[in-house]
Amino acid sequence: MEEQSDAQLRRQIQAATNKVESYNGFSKWFCFGGEGIIANNDPEEQEKIIKYNTLVANAVIFQNTVDLTEILQQLKREGYLIDPEDIKALSPYLTEHIKRFGDYWLDMNIWPKALDEMMALGV
């Protein structure tokens, strides 16, 4: 019995480690220009760089989660069966759709749907 619980504990630790490493790789992807090396020796500036990078990474994670939720809701409305096991395999650490060095224009006259409105549609 102890060997089985050890194997389960190792799987849990490996899964948690994989999630942390995925986040670290995702976050590092945003730290372009110097390959994520902080060249400044000022602790306050170092802290700012880390916090700004974390802010950008978290904002993209949030938007990716909103986008994935919207896509899943659309698939459900179209009659597709959504298996919770498939949803568990999704990751918010997507970067393929991001143009890191691209131009972005914001139309401040177009408001996104409210999150509670989106969530009311349900997945």
C-alpha positions as CSV (number, residue, x, y, z in Angstrom):
1,M,0.0,0.0,0.0
2,E,2.8,2.4,0.9
3,E,4.5,1.9,-2.6
4,Q,1.2,2.8,-4.3
5,S,0.8,6.0,-2.2
6,D,4.5,6.9,-3.0
7,A,3.8,6.5,-6.7
8,Q,0.7,8.6,-6.4
9,L,2.6,11.3,-4.5
10,R,5.4,11.3,-7.1
11,R,2.7,11.8,-9.9
12,Q,1.2,14.7,-7.9
13,I,4.6,16.3,-7.4
14,Q,5.6,15.8,-11.0
15,A,2.2,17.3,-12.2
16,A,2.7,20.3,-9.9
17,T,6.4,20.7,-11.1
18,N,5.2,20.6,-14.7
19,K,2.7,23.3,-14.1
20,V,5.3,25.6,-12.5
21,E,7.8,24.9,-15.3
22,S,5.1,25.6,-17.9
23,Y,4.3,28.9,-16.2
24,N,8.0,29.8,-16.0
25,G,8.6,29.1,-19.7
26,F,5.4,31.1,-20.5
27,S,6.5,34.0,-18.4
28,K,10.0,34.0,-19.7
29,W,8.6,34.2,-23.3
30,F,7.4,37.7,-22.5
31,C,10.7,38.8,-21.2
32,F,12.3,39.5,-24.6
33,G,15.2,41.8,-25.1
34,G,18.0,40.4,-23.1
35,E,16.6,36.9,-22.9
36,G,15.1,37.6,-19.5
37,I,18.4,38.7,-17.9
38,I,18.0,41.6,-15.6
39,A,21.0,43.8,-16.3
40,N,20.2,46.4,-13.6
41,N,21.8,46.0,-10.1
42,D,19.2,48.3,-8.5
43,P,16.9,46.0,-6.4
44,E,13.9,48.3,-6.9
45,E,14.4,48.2,-10.7
46,Q,14.8,44.5,-10.6
47,E,11.6,44.2,-8.7
48,K,9.7,46.4,-11.2
49,I,10.9,44.3,-14.1
50,I,9.8,41.1,-12.4
51,K,6.4,42.6,-11.4
52,Y,5.8,44.0,-14.9
53,N,6.6,40.7,-16.5
54,T,4.3,38.9,-14.1
55,L,1.5,41.5,-14.8
56,V,1.8,40.9,-18.6
57,A,1.9,37.1,-18.2
58,N,-1.1,37.2,-15.9
59,A,-3.1,39.5,-18.2
60,V,-2.4,37.1,-21.1
61,I,-3.4,34.1,-19.0
62,F,-6.6,35.9,-18.1
63,Q,-7.4,36.7,-21.7
64,N,-6.5,33.2,-22.9
65,T,-8.9,31.8,-20.3
66,V,-11.7,34.1,-21.4
67,D,-11.1,33.1,-25.0
68,L,-11.0,29.4,-24.3
69,T,-14.2,29.7,-22.2
70,E,-15.9,31.5,-25.1
71,I,-14.8,28.9,-27.6
72,L,-16.0,26.0,-25.3
73,Q,-19.4,27.8,-24.9
74,Q,-19.7,28.2,-28.7
75,L,-18.9,24.5,-29.2
76,K,-21.5,23.5,-26.6
77,R,-24.1,25.7,-28.3
78,E,-23.3,24.0,-31.6
79,G,-24.1,20.7,-30.0
80,Y,-20.6,19.3,-29.3
81,L,-20.2,17.3,-26.2
82,I,-17.6,18.9,-23.9
83,D,-15.8,16.2,-21.8
84,P,-14.4,17.6,-18.5
85,E,-11.3,15.4,-19.0
86,D,-10.6,17.2,-22.3
87,I,-11.0,20.6,-20.5
88,K,-8.4,19.5,-17.9
89,A,-5.9,19.1,-20.7
90,L,-6.2,22.7,-21.8
91,S,-3.7,25.3,-20.8
92,P,-3.9,29.1,-20.6
93,Y,-0.2,29.3,-21.5
94,L,-0.8,29.9,-25.2
95,T,1.5,32.2,-27.2
96,E,1.0,31.2,-30.8
97,H,-1.6,33.9,-31.4
98,I,0.4,36.7,-29.9
99,K,2.5,39.1,-32.1
100,R,5.1,40.1,-29.5
101,F,6.6,42.7,-31.8
102,G,3.4,43.6,-33.7
103,D,1.3,46.7,-33.8
104,Y,-1.9,46.7,-31.8
105,W,-4.7,49.2,-32.0
106,L,-7.4,49.6,-29.4
107,D,-10.8,50.8,-30.3
108,M,-12.0,52.3,-27.0
109,N,-15.5,52.6,-28.4
110,I,-16.0,48.8,-28.4
111,W,-16.5,47.3,-25.0
112,P,-15.9,43.6,-24.4
113,K,-18.7,41.5,-23.0
114,A,-18.9,41.5,-19.2
115,L,-17.4,38.4,-17.7
116,D,-20.6,37.6,-15.7
117,E,-22.6,37.8,-18.9
118,M,-20.2,35.3,-20.6
119,M,-20.2,33.0,-17.6
120,A,-24.0,33.1,-17.5
121,L,-24.0,31.3,-20.8
122,G,-22.2,28.4,-19.0
123,V,-19.9,25.6,-20.3
